[in-house]
């Protein structure tokens, strides 16, 4: 490997994987222990993944897709819950009251989720759900079950600029016991640049899905566009899903899915999740949702290091991001 290639290495082989204690099984049937040991980060088919998600991976890999399935894919902390709530609102015909029927993580299951030796209940839930099913994933395109491609499923991918995403991901990992300990901000910053975080290098993830939109039915969205004009993006999603919604229903969806509304909505903000998993005394699941918040965290040296790394890894793509509005 040349010196230039080593600088741009996406695997982060130069630095250690974020590693803490090995996970243990829950203390009761389907119950979280009072203190959840954080998982380890391991390489899986070249992608850093938390080890607990990989138990019985064949169930994920062999998941039987239906042609009507709708996939919502993102790199973590790129507007996943936002897009989930928008899609569910559209699928409910704009009747946002129906979106209060259950927490969003129950309404739209997390494909690869696995918890500490417990069965993959999300997959069982999906298998028992009649189509059309809406499914969430953070998987890079190369790890997506092939059945979704073979069945021609519609896929919505939302991408967010790496600076804001890194800050959000850091705060999320501080409070989320199902992620490796992020360490200090500076330690996390370096690991993120090296790609040694759950789901691997950000630039590989966003570019992988961007390139595949030419070959598969993928609607590629940007977090910054949602912030800039939510109504425009809701219309775009509805058209992609081939759903007709009235003007009044559209207005209801937009009001229901503003960041401020969702932050105070217990069906969206993950406040029902056990504090043994999400320590909200450290950070809320929905924190700020701003574009440009990275400026409050990056030092001048970090910004310079980020820009050098970014130019190296994103120089040969037409994918573009905005870091402020």
C-alpha positions in Angstrom: 0.0 0.0 0.0 1.3 3.4 -0.9 1.7 6.3 1.5 -1.3 8.1 -0.1 -3.4 4.9 0.1 -2.5 4.5 3.7 -3.7 8.0 4.4 -7.1 7.3 2.8 -7.4 3.8 4.2 -11.1 3.3 5.1 -10.7 0.4 7.5 -8.8 2.3 10.1 -6.4 -0.5 10.5 -3.8 1.9 12.0 -5.9 2.5 15.1 -7.6 0.1 17.6 -11.2 -0.8 17.4 -13.3 0.9 20.1 -13.5 -2.0 22.5 -14.8 -2.4 26.0 -16.4 -5.3 27.9 -17.9 -8.3 26.3 -21.7 -8.3 26.4 -23.6 -10.6 28.7 -27.0 -12.0 28.5 -30.0 -10.2 30.0 -30.9 -10.9 33.6 -34.4 -12.0 32.8 -36.6 -13.2 30.0 -36.7 -10.2 27.6 -35.6 -7.8 30.3 -32.5 -5.6 30.3 -30.1 -6.0 33.1 -29.7 -3.1 35.6 -26.3 -2.3 34.0 -25.8 -3.2 30.4 -22.2 -4.1 29.5 -21.2 -2.3 26.3 -20.5 -4.5 23.3 -17.2 -4.9 21.3 -16.6 -3.6 17.8 -15.4 -6.3 15.4 -14.7 -6.4 11.7 -17.4 -8.2 9.8 -16.8 -8.6 6.0 -14.6 -5.6 6.2 -17.1 -3.4 8.2 -16.8 -2.6 11.9 -20.0 -3.8 13.6 -21.0 -4.3 17.2 -20.6 -8.0 18.0 -24.1 -8.5 19.5 -25.7 -7.6 16.2 -23.8 -10.4 14.5 -25.1 -13.3 16.6 -27.0 -15.6 14.2 -26.4 -13.2 11.3 -27.8 -15.8 8.8 -31.3 -14.8 9.9 -30.6 -11.3 8.6 -28.7 -12.3 5.5 -31.4 -14.7 4.5 -34.4 -12.5 5.3 -37.2 -13.1 2.7 -38.2 -9.7 1.3 -41.5 -9.0 -0.3 -41.7 -6.7 -3.4 -43.8 -4.2 -1.5 -41.3 -3.8 1.4 -39.9 -0.3 1.9 -36.4 0.1 3.3 -35.3 3.2 5.2 -31.5 3.2 5.3 -29.1 5.7 6.9 -25.8 5.9 8.5 -26.5 6.3 12.3 -27.7 9.7 13.4 -28.5 10.9 9.8 -32.2 11.5 10.3 -33.4 7.9 10.6 -36.2 8.5 13.0 -37.3 11.6 11.1 -37.6 9.7 7.8 -39.4 6.8 9.6 -42.0 9.1 11.0 -42.5 10.8 7.7 -42.9 7.5 5.8 -45.3 6.1 8.4 -47.4 9.3 8.3 -47.6 9.0 4.5 -48.4 5.3 4.7 -51.3 6.1 7.1 -52.7 8.5 4.5 -51.8 11.6 6.4 -53.8 10.5 9.5 -51.0 11.4 12.0 -53.2 10.1 14.9 -52.5 6.6 13.7 -48.8 7.3 14.2 -49.5 7.4 17.9 -50.4 3.7 18.0 -47.0 2.6 19.1 -43.4 3.9 19.5 -41.6 4.3 16.1 -39.2 1.5 16.8 -42.2 -0.9 17.1 -44.0 0.5 14.1 -40.9 0.3 11.9 -38.6 -2.6 13.1 -34.8 -2.3 13.0 -33.7 -5.1 10.6 -30.3 -6.1 12.2 -31.0 -5.3 15.8 -30.0 -7.9 18.3 -29.7 -7.6 22.0 -27.4 -9.6 24.3 -28.2 -13.2 23.6 -31.9 -12.6 23.1 -33.8 -13.8 20.0 -34.1 -11.5 17.0 -37.6 -10.3 17.9 -37.5 -7.6 15.2 -37.1 -10.2 12.5 -39.9 -12.3 13.9 -42.1 -9.2 14.1 -41.4 -8.5 10.4 -42.1 -12.1 9.4 -45.5 -11.8 11.2 -46.4 -8.5 9.6 -48.4 -8.5 6.4 -47.0 -6.5 3.5 -46.4 -3.7 2.8 -43.7 -3.6 5.6 -41.5 -0.6 6.4 -38.1 -1.6 7.6 -35.2 0.4 9.1 -31.5 -0.5 8.7 -28.1 1.2 9.1 -26.4 -1.4 6.9 -23.9 -0.3 4.2 -25.3 -1.3 0.8 -23.0 -4.3 0.5 -24.4 -6.0 3.6 -28.1 -5.5 2.7 -29.9 -8.8 2.3 -29.9 -9.6 -1.4 -33.6 -10.5 -1.4 -34.4 -6.7 -1.2 -32.6 -6.2 -4.4 -34.0 -9.3 -6.1 -37.5 -8.2 -5.2 -37.0 -4.7 -6.5 -38.0 -3.1 -3.1 -38.2 0.7 -2.9 -35.4 2.1 -0.7 -35.1 5.5 0.9 -31.6 6.6 2.0 -31.0 9.7 4.0 -27.5 11.2 4.3 -26.2 13.9 6.6 -23.0 15.9 6.5 -20.2 14.2 8.3 -19.3 17.1 10.7 -22.8 17.4 12.3 -23.2 13.6 12.1 -20.0 13.0 14.0 -21.0 15.3 16.8 -24.5 13.7 17.0 -23.0 10.1 16.9 -20.6 11.0 19.7 -23.3 12.2 22.0 -25.5 9.2 21.0 -22.7 6.7 21.9 -22.2 8.4 25.3 -25.8 7.6 26.3 -26.4 4.4 24.3 -25.2 1.3 26.2 -25.5 -0.8 23.0 -22.6 1.0 21.5 -18.9 0.9 22.4 -17.8 3.6 24.8 -16.8 6.6 22.6 -14.1 7.8 24.9 -13.2 11.5 24.8 -14.3 13.8 22.0 -10.8 13.9 20.6 -10.5 10.1 20.7 -13.8 9.7 19.0 -12.9 12.3 16.4 -9.8 10.3 15.4 -11.7 7.0 15.4 -14.4 8.4 13.2 -11.9 9.7 10.6 -10.3 6.2 10.7 -13.6 4.5 10.2 -13.4 2.6 13.5 -17.0 3.2 14.5 -20.1 1.1 14.3 -21.1 0.6 10.6 -17.7 1.6 9.4 -16.4 4.6 7.4 -19.1 7.3 6.8 -17.7 8.1 3.4 -18.0 4.5 2.2 -21.5 4.3 3.5 -22.9 7.4 1.9 -21.0 6.8 -1.4 -22.0 3.1 -1.6 -25.7 4.0 -1.5 -25.2 7.0 -3.8 -23.6 4.9 -6.5 -26.3 2.2 -6.3 -29.2 4.6 -6.9 -28.4 4.3 -10.6 -29.1 0.6 -10.5 -31.9 0.2 -7.9 -35.1 2.1 -6.9 -33.4 4.3 -4.3 -34.6 7.8 -3.3 -31.5 9.6 -1.9 -32.4 12.3 0.6 -30.2 14.8 2.5 -30.8 15.8 6.1 -30.0 19.4 5.3 -32.7 19.4 2.6 -35.2 18.2 5.2 -34.2 21.1 7.5 -34.4 23.6 4.7 -37.8 22.7 3.3 -39.6 19.9 5.0 -42.8 20.2 3.0 -40.9 19.9 -0.3 -39.1 16.7 0.9 -42.4 15.1 2.2 -43.9 15.6 -1.2 -40.8 14.0 -2.8 -41.1 11.0 -0.5 -44.8 10.6 -1.1 -44.3 10.7 -4.9 -41.6 8.1 -4.7 -43.9 5.8 -2.7 -46.7 6.5 -5.2 -49.0 7.8 -2.5 -51.6 10.5 -3.0 -52.0 12.9 0.0 -54.3 15.9 0.2 -53.1 19.4 0.9 -54.5 19.3 4.4 -52.9 15.9 5.1 -49.6 17.2 3.8 -49.8 20.1 6.2 -50.6 17.7 9.1 -47.6 15.5 8.2 -45.3 18.5 8.1 -46.4 19.8 11.4 -46.2 16.3 13.0 -42.7 15.7 11.7 -40.9 18.9 12.6 -37.9 18.2 14.9 -39.6 20.2 17.7 -42.8 18.2 17.5 -41.0 14.8 17.4 -38.6 15.8 20.3 -41.7 16.1 22.6 -43.5 13.1 21.2 -43.0 9.9 23.3 -43.8 7.8 20.2 -40.8 9.3 18.5 -38.2 10.3 21.1 -37.4 6.9 22.5 -38.3 8.0 26.0 -39.9 4.6 26.6 -36.6 2.8 26.2 -35.1 1.5 29.4 -32.6 3.9 31.1 -30.4 0.8 31.4 -30.0 1.0 27.6 -30.3 4.8 26.9 -28.9 6.9 29.7 -30.8 10.1 29.1 -29.1 11.8 32.1 -26.1 11.9 29.7 -27.9 13.0 26.5 -31.4 12.8 25.0 -32.0 10.6 22.0 -33.2 13.6 20.0 -30.7 16.3 21.0 -30.5 19.4 18.8 -31.1 18.4 15.2 -29.3 21.4 13.9 -27.2 22.0 10.8 -23.9 23.6 11.8 -23.8 22.5 15.4 -20.4 21.0 14.6 -19.0 24.6 15.0 -19.6 24.4 18.7 -17.4 21.2 19.0 -14.7 21.2 16.4 -11.4 23.0 17.2 -9.5 24.7 14.4 -7.0 21.9 14.3 -9.8 19.3 14.1 -11.5 21.2 11.3 -8.3 21.3 9.3 -7.7 17.6 9.9 -11.3 16.8 8.9 -11.1 18.8 5.7 -7.8 17.2 4.6 -9.3 13.7 5.3 -12.6 14.6 3.5 -10.9 15.9 0.4 -8.8 12.7 0.2 -11.8 10.4 0.5 -14.4 12.3 -1.4 -12.4 13.8 -4.2 -13.6 11.4 -7.0 -17.4 11.6 -6.4 -20.1 14.0 -7.4 -21.8 13.5 -4.0 -21.9 16.9 -2.2 -22.9 18.0 1.3 -23.7 21.2 3.0 -22.4 21.9 6.5 -24.5 25.0 7.1 -27.7 26.6 5.8 
